[in-house]
Amino acid sequence: MPTTMPTNTPATGDHPAGPVDPEDPARLQQWLDHFGITAEQLREAVQAAGSAPDAVAEHLLNQGGSAGPG
């Protein structure tokens, strides 16, 4: 499964409001679409970086994943 997605958006800012919570079914798809990743990748990023959207985005960039829509 490829993990590299287009990264033509900034790593920080312009995130949906609130913490990233991969266990919140009402917002899960919003975060998956925002970061362009799978639920498993989101859970791993939150476990590694915490729930702050900027921290998750930075972690994903360092892992070669997407950090925003695009």
Distance bins in CASP14 RR format, pairs under 12 A and 6 or more apart:
PFRMAT RR
TARGET T0000
AUTHOR 0000-0000-0000
RMODE 2
METHOD distances of the structure
MODEL  1
1 37 0 0 0 0 0 1 0 0 0 0 0
1 38 1 0 0 1 0 0 0 0 0 0 0
1 40 0 0 0 0 1 0 0 0 0 0 0
1 41 0 0 0 0 1 0 0 0 0 0 0
1 65 0 0 0 0 0 1 0 0 0 0 0
2 36 0 0 0 0 0 1 0 0 0 0 0
2 37 0 0 0 0 0 1 0 0 0 0 0
2 38 0 0 0 0 0 1 0 0 0 0 0
2 41 0 0 0 0 0 1 0 0 0 0 0
2 64 0 0 0 0 1 0 0 0 0 0 0
2 65 0 0 0 0 1 0 0 0 0 0 0
2 66 0 0 0 0 0 1 0 0 0 0 0
3 35 0 0 0 0 0 1 0 0 0 0 0
3 36 0 0 0 0 0 1 0 0 0 0 0
3 37 1 0 0 1 0 0 0 0 0 0 0
3 38 0 0 0 0 1 0 0 0 0 0 0
3 40 0 0 0 0 0 1 0 0 0 0 0
3 41 1 0 0 1 0 0 0 0 0 0 0
3 44 0 0 0 0 0 1 0 0 0 0 0
3 45 0 0 0 0 0 1 0 0 0 0 0
3 60 0 0 0 0 1 0 0 0 0 0 0
3 61 0 0 0 0 0 1 0 0 0 0 0
3 62 0 0 0 0 0 1 0 0 0 0 0
3 63 1 0 0 1 0 0 0 0 0 0 0
3 64 1 0 1 0 0 0 0 0 0 0 0
3 65 1 0 1 0 0 0 0 0 0 0 0
3 66 0 0 0 0 1 0 0 0 0 0 0
4 36 0 0 0 0 0 1 0 0 0 0 0
4 37 0 0 0 0 0 1 0 0 0 0 0
4 41 0 0 0 0 0 1 0 0 0 0 0
4 60 0 0 0 0 0 1 0 0 0 0 0
4 61 0 0 0 0 0 1 0 0 0 0 0
4 63 0 0 0 0 1 0 0 0 0 0 0
4 64 1 0 1 0 0 0 0 0 0 0 0
4 65 1 0 1 0 0 0 0 0 0 0 0
4 66 0 0 0 0 1 0 0 0 0 0 0
4 67 0 0 0 0 0 1 0 0 0 0 0
5 32 0 0 0 0 0 1 0 0 0 0 0
5 33 0 0 0 0 0 1 0 0 0 0 0
5 34 0 0 0 0 0 1 0 0 0 0 0
5 35 0 0 0 0 1 0 0 0 0 0 0
5 36 1 0 1 0 0 0 0 0 0 0 0
5 37 1 0 0 1 0 0 0 0 0 0 0
5 38 0 0 0 0 0 1 0 0 0 0 0
5 41 0 0 0 0 1 0 0 0 0 0 0
5 60 0 0 0 0 1 0 0 0 0 0 0
5 61 0 0 0 0 0 1 0 0 0 0 0
5 63 0 0 0 0 0 1 0 0 0 0 0
5 64 1 0 0 1 0 0 0 0 0 0 0
5 65 1 0 1 0 0 0 0 0 0 0 0
5 66 1 1 0 0 0 0 0 0 0 0 0
5 67 0 0 0 0 1 0 0 0 0 0 0
5 68 0 0 0 0 1 0 0 0 0 0 0
5 69 0 0 0 0 1 0 0 0 0 0 0
5 70 1 0 0 1 0 0 0 0 0 0 0
6 35 0 0 0 0 0 1 0 0 0 0 0
6 36 0 0 0 0 1 0 0 0 0 0 0
6 61 0 0 0 0 0 1 0 0 0 0 0
6 64 0 0 0 0 0 1 0 0 0 0 0
6 65 0 0 0 0 1 0 0 0 0 0 0
6 66 1 0 0 1 0 0 0 0 0 0 0
6 67 0 0 0 0 1 0 0 0 0 0 0
6 68 0 0 0 0 1 0 0 0 0 0 0
6 69 0 0 0 0 1 0 0 0 0 0 0
6 70 1 0 1 0 0 0 0 0 0 0 0
7 35 0 0 0 0 0 1 0 0 0 0 0
7 36 0 0 0 0 0 1 0 0 0 0 0
7 37 0 0 0 0 0 1 0 0 0 0 0
7 57 0 0 0 0 1 0 0 0 0 0 0
7 58 0 0 0 0 0 1 0 0 0 0 0
7 60 0 0 0 0 1 0 0 0 0 0 0
7 61 1 0 0 1 0 0 0 0 0 0 0
7 62 0 0 0 0 0 1 0 0 0 0 0
7 63 0 0 0 0 0 1 0 0 0 0 0
7 64 1 0 0 1 0 0 0 0 0 0 0
7 65 1 0 0 1 0 0 0 0 0 0 0
7 66 1 0 0 1 0 0 0 0 0 0 0
7 67 1 0 0 1 0 0 0 0 0 0 0
7 68 1 0 0 1 0 0 0 0 0 0 0
7 69 0 0 0 0 0 1 0 0 0 0 0
7 70 0 0 0 0 1 0 0 0 0 0 0
8 61 0 0 0 0 0 1 0 0 0 0 0
8 66 0 0 0 0 1 0 0 0 0 0 0
8 67 0 0 0 0 1 0 0 0 0 0 0
8 68 0 0 0 0 1 0 0 0 0 0 0
8 69 0 0 0 0 1 0 0 0 0 0 0
8 70 1 0 0 1 0 0 0 0 0 0 0
9 15 0 0 0 0 0 1 0 0 0 0 0
9 34 0 0 0 0 1 0 0 0 0 0 0
9 35 0 0 0 0 1 0 0 0 0 0 0
9 36 0 0 0 0 0 1 0 0 0 0 0
9 57 0 0 0 0 1 0 0 0 0 0 0
9 60 0 0 0 0 0 1 0 0 0 0 0
9 61 0 0 0 0 0 1 0 0 0 0 0
9 65 0 0 0 0 0 1 0 0 0 0 0
9 66 0 0 0 0 1 0 0 0 0 0 0
9 67 1 0 0 1 0 0 0 0 0 0 0
9 68 1 0 1 0 0 0 0 0 0 0 0
9 69 1 0 0 1 0 0 0 0 0 0 0
9 70 1 0 0 1 0 0 0 0 0 0 0
10 53 0 0 0 0 0 1 0 0 0 0 0
10 54 0 0 0 0 1 0 0 0 0 0 0
10 57 0 0 0 0 1 0 0 0 0 0 0
10 58 0 0 0 0 0 1 0 0 0 0 0
10 61 0 0 0 0 1 0 0 0 0 0 0
10 66 0 0 0 0 0 1 0 0 0 0 0
10 67 1 0 0 1 0 0 0 0 0 0 0
10 68 0 0 0 0 1 0 0 0 0 0 0
10 69 0 0 0 0 0 1 0 0 0 0 0
10 70 0 0 0 0 0 1 0 0 0 0 0
11 35 0 0 0 0 0 1 0 0 0 0 0
11 49 0 0 0 0 0 1 0 0 0 0 0
11 53 0 0 0 0 0 1 0 0 0 0 0
11 54 1 0 0 1 0 0 0 0 0 0 0
11 55 0 0 0 0 1 0 0 0 0 0 0
11 56 0 0 0 0 1 0 0 0 0 0 0
11 57 1 0 1 0 0 0 0 0 0 0 0
11 58 1 0 1 0 0 0 0 0 0 0 0
11 59 0 0 0 0 1 0 0 0 0 0 0
11 60 0 0 0 0 1 0 0 0 0 0 0
11 61 1 0 1 0 0 0 0 0 0 0 0
11 62 0 0 0 0 1 0 0 0 0 0 0
11 63 0 0 0 0 0 1 0 0 0 0 0
11 64 0 0 0 0 0 1 0 0 0 0 0
11 65 0 0 0 0 0 1 0 0 0 0 0
11 66 0 0 0 0 0 1 0 0 0 0 0
11 67 1 0 1 0 0 0 0 0 0 0 0
11 68 0 0 0 0 1 0 0 0 0 0 0
12 52 0 0 0 0 1 0 0 0 0 0 0
12 53 0 0 0 0 1 0 0 0 0 0 0
12 54 1 0 1 0 0 0 0 0 0 0 0
12 55 0 0 0 0 1 0 0 0 0 0 0
12 56 0 0 0 0 0 1 0 0 0 0 0
12 57 1 0 0 1 0 0 0 0 0 0 0
12 58 1 0 0 1 0 0 0 0 0 0 0
12 59 0 0 0 0 0 1 0 0 0 0 0
12 60 0 0 0 0 0 1 0 0 0 0 0
12 61 0 0 0 0 1 0 0 0 0 0 0
12 67 0 0 0 0 1 0 0 0 0 0 0
12 68 0 0 0 0 0 1 0 0 0 0 0
13 34 0 0 0 0 0 1 0 0 0 0 0
13 52 0 0 0 0 0 1 0 0 0 0 0
13 53 1 0 0 1 0 0 0 0 0 0 0
13 54 1 0 0 1 0 0 0 0 0 0 0
13 55 0 0 0 0 0 1 0 0 0 0 0
13 56 0 0 0 0 0 1 0 0 0 0 0
13 57 1 0 0 1 0 0 0 0 0 0 0
13 58 0 0 0 0 0 1 0 0 0 0 0
13 67 0 0 0 0 1 0 0 0 0 0 0
13 68 0 0 0 0 1 0 0 0 0 0 0
14 34 0 0 0 0 1 0 0 0 0 0 0
14 35 0 0 0 0 0 1 0 0 0 0 0
14 53 0 0 0 0 1 0 0 0 0 0 0
14 54 0 0 0 0 0 1 0 0 0 0 0
14 57 0 0 0 0 1 0 0 0 0 0 0
14 67 0 0 0 0 0 1 0 0 0 0 0
14 68 0 0 0 0 1 0 0 0 0 0 0
14 69 0 0 0 0 1 0 0 0 0 0 0
14 70 0 0 0 0 0 1 0 0 0 0 0
15 27 0 0 0 0 0 1 0 0 0 0 0
15 30 0 0 0 0 0 1 0 0 0 0 0
15 31 0 0 0 0 1 0 0 0 0 0 0
15 33 0 0 0 0 0 1 0 0 0 0 0
15 34 1 0 0 1 0 0 0 0 0 0 0
15 35 0 0 0 0 1 0 0 0 0 0 0
15 51 0 0 0 0 0 1 0 0 0 0 0
15 52 0 0 0 0 1 0 0 0 0 0 0
15 53 1 1 0 0 0 0 0 0 0 0 0
15 54 1 0 0 1 0 0 0 0 0 0 0
15 55 0 0 0 0 0 1 0 0 0 0 0
15 56 0 0 0 0 1 0 0 0 0 0 0
15 57 1 0 0 1 0 0 0 0 0 0 0
15 58 0 0 0 0 0 1 0 0 0 0 0
15 60 0 0 0 0 0 1 0 0 0 0 0
15 67 0 0 0 0 1 0 0 0 0 0 0
15 68 0 0 0 0 1 0 0 0 0 0 0
15 69 0 0 0 0 0 1 0 0 0 0 0
16 24 0 0 0 0 0 1 0 0 0 0 0
16 26 0 0 0 0 0 1 0 0 0 0 0
16 27 1 0 0 1 0 0 0 0 0 0 0
16 28 0 0 0 0 0 1 0 0 0 0 0
16 29 0 0 0 0 0 1 0 0 0 0 0
16 30 1 0 1 0 0 0 0 0 0 0 0
16 31 1 0 0 1 0 0 0 0 0 0 0
16 32 0 0 0 0 0 1 0 0 0 0 0
16 33 0 0 0 0 1 0 0 0 0 0 0
16 34 1 0 1 0 0 0 0 0 0 0 0
16 35 0 0 0 0 0 1 0 0 0 0 0
16 53 1 0 0 1 0 0 0 0 0 0 0
16 56 0 0 0 0 0 1 0 0 0 0 0
16 57 0 0 0 0 0 1 0 0 0 0 0
16 68 0 0 0 0 0 1 0 0 0 0 0
16 69 0 0 0 0 0 1 0 0 0 0 0
17 27 0 0 0 0 1 0 0 0 0 0 0
17 30 0 0 0 0 0 1 0 0 0 0 0
17 31 0 0 0 0 0 1 0 0 0 0 0
17 34 0 0 0 0 0 1 0 0 0 0 0
17 53 0 0 0 0 1 0 0 0 0 0 0
18 24 0 0 0 0 0 1 0 0 0 0 0
18 27 0 0 0 0 1 0 0 0 0 0 0
18 30 0 0 0 0 0 1 0 0 0 0 0
18 31 0 0 0 0 1 0 0 0 0 0 0
18 34 0 0 0 0 0 1 0 0 0 0 0
18 51 0 0 0 0 1 0 0 0 0 0 0
18 52 0 0 0 0 1 0 0 0 0 0 0
18 53 1 0 0 1 0 0 0 0 0 0 0
18 54 0 0 0 0 0 1 0 0 0 0 0
18 56 0 0 0 0 0 1 0 0 0 0 0
19 27 0 0 0 0 1 0 0 0 0 0 0
19 31 0 0 0 0 1 0 0 0 0 0 0
19 46 0 0 0 0 1 0 0 0 0 0 0
19 49 0 0 0 0 0 1 0 0 0 0 0
19 50 0 0 0 0 1 0 0 0 0 0 0
19 51 1 1 0 0 0 0 0 0 0 0 0
19 52 1 0 0 1 0 0 0 0 0 0 0
19 53 1 0 0 1 0 0 0 0 0 0 0
19 54 0 0 0 0 0 1 0 0 0 0 0
19 55 0 0 0 0 1 0 0 0 0 0 0
19 56 0 0 0 0 1 0 0 0 0 0 0
20 27 0 0 0 0 1 0 0 0 0 0 0
20 28 0 0 0 0 1 0 0 0 0 0 0
20 30 0 0 0 0 1 0 0 0 0 0 0
20 31 1 0 1 0 0 0 0 0 0 0 0
20 32 0 0 0 0 0 1 0 0 0 0 0
20 34 0 0 0 0 1 0 0 0 0 0 0
20 35 0 0 0 0 1 0 0 0 0 0 0
20 37 0 0 0 0 0 1 0 0 0 0 0
20 39 0 0 0 0 0 1 0 0 0 0 0
20 41 0 0 0 0 0 1 0 0 0 0 0
20 42 1 0 0 1 0 0 0 0 0 0 0
20 43 0 0 0 0 1 0 0 0 0 0 0
20 44 0 0 0 0 0 1 0 0 0 0 0
20 45 1 0 0 1 0 0 0 0 0 0 0
20 46 1 0 1 0 0 0 0 0 0 0 0
20 47 0 0 0 0 0 1 0 0 0 0 0
20 48 0 0 0 0 0 1 0 0 0 0 0
20 49 0 0 0 0 1 0 0 0 0 0 0
20 50 1 0 0 1 0 0 0 0 0 0 0
20 51 1 0 1 0 0 0 0 0 0 0 0
20 52 1 0 0 1 0 0 0 0 0 0 0
20 53 1 0 1 0 0 0 0 0 0 0 0
20 54 0 0 0 0 1 0 0 0 0 0 0
20 55 0 0 0 0 1 0 0 0 0 0 0
20 56 1 0 1 0 0 0 0 0 0 0 0
20 57 0 0 0 0 1 0 0 0 0 0 0
20 58 0 0 0 0 0 1 0 0 0 0 0
20 59 0 0 0 0 0 1 0 0 0 0 0
20 60 0 0 0 0 0 1 0 0 0 0 0
21 27 1 0 0 1 0 0 0 0 0 0 0
21 28 0 0 0 0 1 0 0 0 0 0 0
21 30 0 0 0 0 0 1 0 0 0 0 0
21 31 1 0 0 1 0 0 0 0 0 0 0
21 39 0 0 0 0 0 1 0 0 0 0 0
21 42 0 0 0 0 1 0 0 0 0 0 0
21 43 0 0 0 0 0 1 0 0 0 0 0
21 45 0 0 0 0 0 1 0 0 0 0 0
21 46 1 0 0 1 0 0 0 0 0 0 0
21 50 0 0 0 0 0 1 0 0 0 0 0
21 51 1 0 0 1 0 0 0 0 0 0 0
21 52 0 0 0 0 0 1 0 0 0 0 0
21 53 0 0 0 0 0 1 0 0 0 0 0
21 56 0 0 0 0 0 1 0 0 0 0 0
22 28 1 0 0 1 0 0 0 0 0 0 0
22 29 0 0 0 0 0 1 0 0 0 0 0
22 30 0 0 0 0 0 1 0 0 0 0 0
22 31 1 0 0 1 0 0 0 0 0 0 0
22 32 0 0 0 0 1 0 0 0 0 0 0
22 35 0 0 0 0 0 1 0 0 0 0 0
22 37 0 0 0 0 0 1 0 0 0 0 0
22 38 0 0 0 0 0 1 0 0 0 0 0
22 39 1 0 0 1 0 0 0 0 0 0 0
22 40 0 0 0 0 1 0 0 0 0 0 0
22 41 0 0 0 0 1 0 0 0 0 0 0
22 42 1 0 1 0 0 0 0 0 0 0 0
22 43 1 0 1 0 0 0 0 0 0 0 0
22 44 0 0 0 0 1 0 0 0 0 0 0
22 45 0 0 0 0 1 0 0 0 0 0 0
22 46 1 0 1 0 0 0 0 0 0 0 0
22 47 0 0 0 0 1 0 0 0 0 0 0
22 50 0 0 0 0 0 1 0 0 0 0 0
22 51 0 0 0 0 1 0 0 0 0 0 0
22 56 0 0 0 0 1 0 0 0 0 0 0
23 31 0 0 0 0 0 1 0 0 0 0 0
23 39 0 0 0 0 1 0 0 0 0 0 0
23 42 0 0 0 0 0 1 0 0 0 0 0
23 43 0 0 0 0 1 0 0 0 0 0 0
23 46 0 0 0 0 1 0 0 0 0 0 0
23 47 0 0 0 0 0 1 0 0 0 0 0
23 51 0 0 0 0 0 1 0 0 0 0 0
24 30 0 0 0 0 1 0 0 0 0 0 0
24 31 0 0 0 0 1 0 0 0 0 0 0
24 32 0 0 0 0 0 1 0 0 0 0 0
24 39 0 0 0 0 0 1 0 0 0 0 0
24 42 0 0 0 0 0 1 0 0 0 0 0
24 43 0 0 0 0 0 1 0 0 0 0 0
24 46 0 0 0 0 0 1 0 0 0 0 0
24 51 0 0 0 0 0 1 0 0 0 0 0
25 31 0 0 0 0 0 1 0 0 0 0 0
25 32 0 0 0 0 0 1 0 0 0 0 0
25 39 0 0 0 0 0 1 0 0 0 0 0
27 33 0 0 0 0 0 1 0 0 0 0 0
27 34 0 0 0 0 1 0 0 0 0 0 0
27 39 0 0 0 0 0 1 0 0 0 0 0
27 42 0 0 0 0 0 1 0 0 0 0 0
27 51 0 0 0 0 0 1 0 0 0 0 0
27 53 0 0 0 0 0 1 0 0 0 0 0
28 34 0 0 0 0 0 1 0 0 0 0 0
28 35 0 0 0 0 0 1 0 0 0 0 0
28 37 0 0 0 0 0 1 0 0 0 0 0
28 38 0 0 0 0 0 1 0 0 0 0 0
28 39 1 0 0 1 0 0 0 0 0 0 0
28 40 0 0 0 0 0 1 0 0 0 0 0
28 42 1 0 0 1 0 0 0 0 0 0 0
28 43 0 0 0 0 1 0 0 0 0 0 0
28 46 0 0 0 0 0 1 0 0 0 0 0
29 35 0 0 0 0 0 1 0 0 0 0 0
29 36 0 0 0 0 0 1 0 0 0 0 0
29 37 0 0 0 0 0 1 0 0 0 0 0
29 38 0 0 0 0 0 1 0 0 0 0 0
29 39 0 0 0 0 1 0 0 0 0 0 0
29 42 0 0 0 0 0 1 0 0 0 0 0
30 36 0 0 0 0 0 1 0 0 0 0 0
30 42 0 0 0 0 0 1 0 0 0 0 0
30 53 0 0 0 0 0 1 0 0 0 0 0
30 68 0 0 0 0 0 1 0 0 0 0 0
30 69 0 0 0 0 0 1 0 0 0 0 0
31 37 0 0 0 0 1 0 0 0 0 0 0
31 38 0 0 0 0 0 1 0 0 0 0 0
31 39 0 0 0 0 1 0 0 0 0 0 0
31 41 0 0 0 0 0 1 0 0 0 0 0
31 42 1 0 1 0 0 0 0 0 0 0 0
31 43 0 0 0 0 0 1 0 0 0 0 0
31 45 0 0 0 0 1 0 0 0 0 0 0
31 46 0 0 0 0 1 0 0 0 0 0 0
31 51 0 0 0 0 0 1 0 0 0 0 0
31 53 0 0 0 0 1 0 0 0 0 0 0
31 56 0 0 0 0 1 0 0 0 0 0 0
31 57 0 0 0 0 0 1 0 0 0 0 0
31 60 0 0 0 0 0 1 0 0 0 0 0
31 66 0 0 0 0 0 1 0 0 0 0 0
31 67 0 0 0 0 0 1 0 0 0 0 0
31 68 0 0 0 0 0 1 0 0 0 0 0
31 69 0 0 0 0 0 1 0 0 0 0 0
32 38 1 0 0 1 0 0 0 0 0 0 0
32 39 1 0 0 1 0 0 0 0 0 0 0
32 40 0 0 0 0 0 1 0 0 0 0 0
32 41 0 0 0 0 1 0 0 0 0 0 0
32 42 1 0 0 1 0 0 0 0 0 0 0
32 43 0 0 0 0 0 1 0 0 0 0 0
32 45 0 0 0 0 0 1 0 0 0 0 0
32 56 0 0 0 0 0 1 0 0 0 0 0
32 60 0 0 0 0 0 1 0 0 0 0 0
32 66 0 0 0 0 0 1 0 0 0 0 0
32 68 0 0 0 0 0 1 0 0 0 0 0
32 69 0 0 0 0 0 1 0 0 0 0 0
33 39 0 0 0 0 0 1 0 0 0 0 0
33 42 0 0 0 0 0 1 0 0 0 0 0
33 66 0 0 0 0 0 1 0 0 0 0 0
33 68 0 0 0 0 1 0 0 0 0 0 0
33 69 1 0 0 1 0 0 0 0 0 0 0
33 70 0 0 0 0 1 0 0 0 0 0 0
34 42 0 0 0 0 1 0 0 0 0 0 0
34 45 0 0 0 0 0 1 0 0 0 0 0
34 53 0 0 0 0 1 0 0 0 0 0 0
34 56 0 0 0 0 1 0 0 0 0 0 0
34 57 0 0 0 0 1 0 0 0 0 0 0
34 60 0 0 0 0 0 1 0 0 0 0 0
34 66 0 0 0 0 1 0 0 0 0 0 0
34 67 0 0 0 0 1 0 0 0 0 0 0
34 68 1 0 1 0 0 0 0 0 0 0 0
34 69 1 0 1 0 0 0 0 0 0 0 0
34 70 0 0 0 0 1 0 0 0 0 0 0
35 41 1 0 0 1 0 0 0 0 0 0 0
35 42 1 0 0 1 0 0 0 0 0 0 0
35 43 0 0 0 0 0 1 0 0 0 0 0
35 44 0 0 0 0 0 1 0 0 0 0 0
35 45 1 0 0 1 0 0 0 0 0 0 0
35 46 0 0 0 0 0 1 0 0 0 0 0
35 49 0 0 0 0 0 1 0 0 0 0 0
35 53 0 0 0 0 1 0 0 0 0 0 0
35 54 0 0 0 0 0 1 0 0 0 0 0
35 56 1 0 0 1 0 0 0 0 0 0 0
35 57 1 0 0 1 0 0 0 0 0 0 0
35 58 0 0 0 0 0 1 0 0 0 0 0
35 59 0 0 0 0 0 1 0 0 0 0 0
35 60 1 0 1 0 0 0 0 0 0 0 0
35 61 0 0 0 0 0 1 0 0 0 0 0
35 63 0 0 0 0 0 1 0 0 0 0 0
35 64 0 0 0 0 0 1 0 0 0 0 0
35 65 1 0 0 1 0 0 0 0 0 0 0
35 66 1 0 1 0 0 0 0 0 0 0 0
35 67 1 0 0 1 0 0 0 0 0 0 0
35 68 1 0 1 0 0 0 0 0 0 0 0
35 69 0 0 0 0 1 0 0 0 0 0 0
35 70 0 0 0 0 0 1 0 0 0 0 0
36 42 0 0 0 0 1 0 0 0 0 0 0
36 45 0 0 0 0 0 1 0 0 0 0 0
36 56 0 0 0 0 0 1 0 0 0 0 0
36 57 0 0 0 0 0 1 0 0 0 0 0
36 60 0 0 0 0 1 0 0 0 0 0 0
36 64 0 0 0 0 0 1 0 0 0 0 0
36 65 1 0 0 1 0 0 0 0 0 0 0
36 66 1 0 1 0 0 0 0 0 0 0 0
36 67 0 0 0 0 1 0 0 0 0 0 0
36 68 1 0 0 1 0 0 0 0 0 0 0
36 69 1 0 0 1 0 0 0 0 0 0 0
36 70 1 0 0 1 0 0 0 0 0 0 0
37 43 0 0 0 0 1 0 0 0 0 0 0
37 44 0 0 0 0 1 0 0 0 0 0 0
37 45 1 0 0 1 0 0 0 0 0 0 0
37 46 0 0 0 0 0 1 0 0 0 0 0
37 56 0 0 0 0 1 0 0 0 0 0 0
37 57 0 0 0 0 0 1 0 0 0 0 0
37 59 0 0 0 0 0 1 0 0 0 0 0
37 60 1 0 0 1 0 0 0 0 0 0 0
37 61 0 0 0 0 0 1 0 0 0 0 0
37 63 0 0 0 0 1 0 0 0 0 0 0
37 64 0 0 0 0 0 1 0 0 0 0 0
37 65 1 0 0 1 0 0 0 0 0 0 0
37 66 1 0 0 1 0 0 0 0 0 0 0
37 67 0 0 0 0 1 0 0 0 0 0 0
37 68 0 0 0 0 1 0 0 0 0 0 0
37 69 0 0 0 0 0 1 0 0 0 0 0
38 44 0 0 0 0 1 0 0 0 0 0 0
38 45 0 0 0 0 0 1 0 0 0 0 0
38 60 0 0 0 0 0 1 0 0 0 0 0
38 65 0 0 0 0 0 1 0 0 0 0 0
38 66 0 0 0 0 0 1 0 0 0 0 0
39 45 0 0 0 0 0 1 0 0 0 0 0
39 46 0 0 0 0 0 1 0 0 0 0 0
40 46 0 0 0 0 0 1 0 0 0 0 0
40 47 0 0 0 0 0 1 0 0 0 0 0
41 47 0 0 0 0 0 1 0 0 0 0 0
41 48 0 0 0 0 0 1 0 0 0 0 0
41 49 0 0 0 0 0 1 0 0 0 0 0
41 56 0 0 0 0 1 0 0 0 0 0 0
41 59 0 0 0 0 1 0 0 0 0 0 0
41 60 1 0 0 1 0 0 0 0 0 0 0
41 63 0 0 0 0 1 0 0 0 0 0 0
41 64 0 0 0 0 0 1 0 0 0 0 0
41 65 1 0 0 1 0 0 0 0 0 0 0
41 66 0 0 0 0 1 0 0 0 0 0 0
41 67 0 0 0 0 0 1 0 0 0 0 0
42 48 0 0 0 0 0 1 0 0 0 0 0
42 49 0 0 0 0 0 1 0 0 0 0 0
42 50 0 0 0 0 0 1 0 0 0 0 0
42 51 0 0 0 0 0 1 0 0 0 0 0
42 53 0 0 0 0 0 1 0 0 0 0 0
42 56 1 0 0 1 0 0 0 0 0 0 0
42 57 0 0 0 0 0 1 0 0 0 0 0
42 59 0 0 0 0 0 1 0 0 0 0 0
42 60 0 0 0 0 1 0 0 0 0 0 0
42 63 0 0 0 0 0 1 0 0 0 0 0
42 65 0 0 0 0 0 1 0 0 0 0 0
42 66 0 0 0 0 0 1 0 0 0 0 0
43 49 0 0 0 0 0 1 0 0 0 0 0
43 50 0 0 0 0 0 1 0 0 0 0 0
43 51 0 0 0 0 0 1 0 0 0 0 0
43 56 0 0 0 0 0 1 0 0 0 0 0
43 59 0 0 0 0 0 1 0 0 0 0 0
44 50 0 0 0 0 0 1 0 0 0 0 0
44 56 0 0 0 0 0 1 0 0 0 0 0
44 59 0 0 0 0 1 0 0 0 0 0 0
44 60 0 0 0 0 1 0 0 0 0 0 0
44 63 0 0 0 0 1 0 0 0 0 0 0
44 65 0 0 0 0 0 1 0 0 0 0 0
45 51 0 0 0 0 1 0 0 0 0 0 0
45 52 0 0 0 0 0 1 0 0 0 0 0
45 53 0 0 0 0 0 1 0 0 0 0 0
45 54 0 0 0 0 0 1 0 0 0 0 0
45 55 0 0 0 0 1 0 0 0 0 0 0
45 56 1 0 1 0 0 0 0 0 0 0 0
45 57 0 0 0 0 1 0 0 0 0 0 0
45 58 0 0 0 0 1 0 0 0 0 0 0
45 59 1 0 1 0 0 0 0 0 0 0 0
45 60 1 0 1 0 0 0 0 0 0 0 0
45 61 0 0 0 0 0 1 0 0 0 0 0
45 62 0 0 0 0 1 0 0 0 0 0 0
45 63 1 0 0 1 0 0 0 0 0 0 0
45 64 0 0 0 0 0 1 0 0 0 0 0
45 65 0 0 0 0 1 0 0 0 0 0 0
45 66 0 0 0 0 0 1 0 0 0 0 0
45 67 0 0 0 0 0 1 0 0 0 0 0
46 52 0 0 0 0 1 0 0 0 0 0 0
46 53 0 0 0 0 0 1 0 0 0 0 0
46 55 0 0 0 0 1 0 0 0 0 0 0
46 56 1 0 0 1 0 0 0 0 0 0 0
46 57 0 0 0 0 0 1 0 0 0 0 0
46 59 0 0 0 0 1 0 0 0 0 0 0
46 60 0 0 0 0 0 1 0 0 0 0 0
47 55 0 0 0 0 0 1 0 0 0 0 0
47 56 0 0 0 0 0 1 0 0 0 0 0
47 59 0 0 0 0 1 0 0 0 0 0 0
48 55 0 0 0 0 1 0 0 0 0 0 0
48 56 0 0 0 0 1 0 0 0 0 0 0
48 58 0 0 0 0 0 1 0 0 0 0 0
48 59 1 0 1 0 0 0 0 0 0 0 0
48 60 0 0 0 0 1 0 0 0 0 0 0
48 62 0 0 0 0 1 0 0 0 0 0 0
48 63 0 0 0 0 1 0 0 0 0 0 0
49 55 1 0 1 0 0 0 0 0 0 0 0
49 56 1 0 1 0 0 0 0 0 0 0 0
49 57 0 0 0 0 1 0 0 0 0 0 0
49 58 1 0 0 1 0 0 0 0 0 0 0
49 59 1 1 0 0 0 0 0 0 0 0 0
49 60 0 0 0 0 1 0 0 0 0 0 0
49 61 0 0 0 0 0 1 0 0 0 0 0
49 62 0 0 0 0 1 0 0 0 0 0 0
49 63 0 0 0 0 1 0 0 0 0 0 0
49 67 0 0 0 0 0 1 0 0 0 0 0
50 56 1 0 0 1 0 0 0 0 0 0 0
50 57 0 0 0 0 0 1 0 0 0 0 0
50 58 0 0 0 0 0 1 0 0 0 0 0
50 59 0 0 0 0 1 0 0 0 0 0 0
51 57 0 0 0 0 0 1 0 0 0 0 0
51 59 0 0 0 0 0 1 0 0 0 0 0
52 58 0 0 0 0 1 0 0 0 0 0 0
52 59 0 0 0 0 0 1 0 0 0 0 0
53 59 0 0 0 0 0 1 0 0 0 0 0
53 60 0 0 0 0 0 1 0 0 0 0 0
53 67 0 0 0 0 1 0 0 0 0 0 0
53 68 0 0 0 0 1 0 0 0 0 0 0
54 60 0 0 0 0 0 1 0 0 0 0 0
54 61 0 0 0 0 0 1 0 0 0 0 0
54 67 0 0 0 0 1 0 0 0 0 0 0
54 68 0 0 0 0 0 1 0 0 0 0 0
55 61 0 0 0 0 0 1 0 0 0 0 0
55 62 0 0 0 0 0 1 0 0 0 0 0
55 67 0 0 0 0 0 1 0 0 0 0 0
56 62 0 0 0 0 0 1 0 0 0 0 0
56 63 0 0 0 0 0 1 0 0 0 0 0
56 65 0 0 0 0 0 1 0 0 0 0 0
56 66 0 0 0 0 0 1 0 0 0 0 0
56 67 0 0 0 0 1 0 0 0 0 0 0
56 68 0 0 0 0 0 1 0 0 0 0 0
57 63 0 0 0 0 0 1 0 0 0 0 0
57 64 0 0 0 0 0 1 0 0 0 0 0
57 65 0 0 0 0 1 0 0 0 0 0 0
57 66 0 0 0 0 1 0 0 0 0 0 0
57 67 1 0 1 0 0 0 0 0 0 0 0
57 68 1 0 0 1 0 0 0 0 0 0 0
57 69 0 0 0 0 0 1 0 0 0 0 0
58 64 0 0 0 0 0 1 0 0 0 0 0
58 65 0 0 0 0 0 1 0 0 0 0 0
58 67 1 0 0 1 0 0 0 0 0 0 0
58 68 0 0 0 0 0 1 0 0 0 0 0
59 65 0 0 0 0 1 0 0 0 0 0 0
59 66 0 0 0 0 0 1 0 0 0 0 0
59 67 0 0 0 0 1 0 0 0 0 0 0
60 66 1 0 0 1 0 0 0 0 0 0 0
60 67 1 0 1 0 0 0 0 0 0 0 0
60 68 0 0 0 0 1 0 0 0 0 0 0
61 67 1 0 1 0 0 0 0 0 0 0 0
61 68 0 0 0 0 1 0 0 0 0 0 0
END
